[in-house]
Amino acid sequence: MFRAGEFREGCRKPAKTLGVRALPFGEPDLDLDGDEKVVIRNENRKFFFLLSGREKKMAVVYPSDGWIKELQKICRADPDFKDACGDFAGTFIFQVESEPGKLDKTAYLFLWADQGDVREALALSSTDEKPDAEYIITGKYSVWKDVVTGKQEPLRALMTRKLKLIKGSQLKVLKQVKLALRMMHNSTRVEATFADEKT
């Protein structure tokens, strides 16, 4: 193992090490945004020394398991989300319907909000994976994209039938204004690319 400040493989001059990351072989290389990086490999791991700049966070695709898990992380770290959630608890499936030329296959994103925490978040292959989910909200991909980018308020989309609650109490959902707005705000913080924008 190498200590911060040790350099190999042709590093020409000493420099302050801002961070060290180790990855097993088989994992993709880190995407580093900086003036210089040093990669050291042994038989088991790859060591990335970031000498300046910062590590770039890789964008996740919406909709995907990676995206909903990033949203979970952001919500868990957000004290305003905890306040907005209050004592509400509920399990949701967000059904993102396929659209020709935009999203090839319907996606299902599960989220369990529980009194200020997001206890579980994952992509499903179908609603059958979580038959006990209390709420299922469905809508076209383009509508959901507007919601997660902050262009469309989710509760307004429900009231105008752009999104449809096909399982659960709409009255209970519509009461959660603060939670819906905070979740939308946090959705905009996820660094994402979108299915219809991939090159």
HELIX and SHEET records of a PDB file:
HELIX    1   1 ASP A   65  ARG A   76  1                                  12    
HELIX    2   2 PRO A   79  CYS A   85  1                                   7    
HELIX    3   3 THR A  127  GLU A  129  5                                   3    
HELIX    4   4 TYR A  141  VAL A  148  1                                   8    
HELIX    5   5 PRO A  154  MET A  159  1                                   6    
HELIX    6   6 GLN A  170  LEU A  174  1                                   5    
HELIX    7   7 VAL A  177  ARG A  189  1                                  13    
SHEET    1   A 3 GLY A  19  PRO A  24  0                                        
SHEET    2   A 3 ARG A  45  LEU A  50 -1                                        
SHEET    3   A 3 LYS A  37  ARG A  41 -1                                        
SHEET    1   B 2 LEU A  32  ASP A  33  0                                        
SHEET    2   B 2 ARG A  54  GLU A  55 -1                                        
SHEET    1   C 2 VAL A  60  TYR A  62  0                                        
SHEET    2   C 2 ALA A 192  PHE A 194  1                                        
SHEET    1   D 5 ASP A 117  LEU A 124  0                                        
SHEET    2   D 5 ALA A 107  ASP A 114 -1                                        
SHEET    3   D 5 ALA A  89  GLU A  97 -1                                        
SHEET    4   D 5 TYR A 135  LYS A 140  1                                        
SHEET    5   D 5 LEU A 163  LYS A 167 -1                                        
END                                                                             
